Amino acid sequence: MRRPTGREELGSLVARAFGIRLPGRPMTPGHSTPLDFLADAFLHPKRDVAAWANRGGMKTLSASILAALEFFFTKASLRARVLAGSEGQAGNLYEYWTRWCDRLLSGKVVGSPGRLRTRLTTGDFEILSASQKRVRGPKVQRLFRDEVDEIDPDVFAASVGMLASRPEAPARTVDTSTWHRAGGPMGRLVGDAAGRGIHLHKWNVWEVLAPCPAERHEHGRGCASCPLAPACLAKARERHAEPDRRVGIAAECRGLLAIDDAIKQFGQWSIKQWRAEAECRRPSPEGLVYPAFDRAVHVWPELRLRADLPTWRSVDWGWNAFVCLWIQQDEAGRVLVVDEYCTAGTTTADNAEKIQHRDGGLRVEATFCDPAGRNRNDQTGYSDVEVFEGRGVRCTYTLSSWAREVRNGINLVRAHLRPAAGEPRLFVAGRCTQLIEAFESYRNRRVNGEYVDEPRKPQPCDHPMDALRYYFVNRHAPTRGETRRLKYS
């Protein structure tokens, strides 16, 4: 077969060689399709690509077809590895892979497809469940990560170390997943895709749903009794801007997901799960302290320190941990977190020197801290704020009962993330990765199965969140009459 050079030609080849017509019609503005994802990945072999799609949305199928096509058409020796979010997911991909080995790749497979490894005349292909052990293996040119949100974040980050380009085979990643949970690996991938040069494709249940035949929907009469009607009709009315439309969107779909399967999902999932895992909206932020935080809104990748703006530091000392945030306020009154310094196992004196060096000569208006920092260390006899003062960093804190109430500081942050009126007033630089992840994972306590509006203690993300809160209670509290500046003696 001749190597296809365009999207439509590729779609025709997949239909002939794999017996599958991949959906190629987007039903939502800005959405992609499995065919678009495959074409982008196949026609641009140097490009990192990712797919955010629904459960049963043909993500794994599309990735397996991509792998088979690359091994069929490559002139180089290609090494590829799949890291799956679970053993079950690895098994699903293996089923697809063995089909392609019996069809398109039958002349290239050496021996028979192995459960873990398949040898081909054009390289080798491994399908593994993700673990720290699996990312310490041989170098590869193709790294497929399937169901990213089920992969341990540390394993996901370490897996990039497996990539090794060759002159004839540049290395790249191909990521696929449903976005199940806020603050997980898929959330970070979606938020950082543009900054990392990853081409992100997104589709949902309506892009892959099989067409509803006329004898089933009966031009609207059948829709009245269909269990999927609430979601299906809502989508059709939104797409066509016709609030009285009687025929659901399924009548226009051109995918492969059986309507009865979609009906089972809709009937057995909560509305939050349906919206996240079928319609691919952001996962439910239930339980998060700051559910309004959205990387797409509040993270500015190119945000940098500006010498012409006032600058404040805000620090938090924790047990064997330290966080410092650099915060500015622009002409429009927006609060900009422009840099962070997070460390563990370092001395207070070292931290004071590090943050001064990191200032870059800027004039800092104040350094805000936790009043608990004035407590003396049993071993040294000095408090953290005294050590800072001795190194030339004067600390400011407030003893007002209002400011020391955690909920009041949290409400100030919430009001800046999503004001009752007007635009957001809090933004974070893309380099502040610890603070961004803290926003997405800082959770409330759960009592008798219900979340209460009070942060769980302790949490790994406590320190960045506390440092941010100290800035707000010192700068934006209703009164600052009890704010004190410590003086070392």
Secondary structure as UniProt FT lines:
FT   HELIX           7..18
FT   TURN            29..30
FT   HELIX           34..43
FT   TURN            45..46
FT   STRAND          49..52
FT   TURN            55..56
FT   HELIX           59..73
FT   STRAND          78..84
FT   HELIX           87..102
FT   TURN            103..108
FT   STRAND          109..110
FT   STRAND          117..120
FT   TURN            121..122
FT   STRAND          123..129
FT   TURN            132..133
FT   HELIX           134..136
FT   STRAND          142..146
FT   HELIX           148..150
FT   HELIX           153..159
FT   HELIX           160..162
FT   TURN            167..168
FT   STRAND          172..177
FT   TURN            182..183
FT   HELIX           185..192
FT   TURN            193..197
FT   STRAND          199..202
FT   HELIX           205..208
FT   HELIX           214..217
FT   HELIX           218..220
FT   TURN            221..222
FT   HELIX           223..225
FT   TURN            227..228
FT   HELIX           229..240
FT   TURN            243..244
FT   HELIX           249..252
FT   HELIX           259..268
FT   HELIX           271..277
FT   TURN            286..287
FT   TURN            291..292
FT   HELIX           295..298
FT   STRAND          299..300
FT   TURN            301..302
FT   TURN            307..308
FT   STRAND          311..318
FT   TURN            319..320
FT   STRAND          321..329
FT   TURN            331..332
FT   STRAND          335..344
FT   HELIX           348..358
FT   TURN            359..361
FT   STRAND          364..368
FT   HELIX           371..374
FT   TURN            378..380
FT   HELIX           384..390
FT   TURN            391..392
FT   STRAND          395..398
FT   HELIX           401..404
FT   HELIX           406..417
FT   STRAND          426..429
FT   TURN            430..431
FT   HELIX           433..441
FT   STRAND          443..447
FT   TURN            448..449
FT   STRAND          450..455
FT   TURN            460..461
FT   HELIX           462..475
FT   TURN            481..482
FT   STRAND          483..485
//
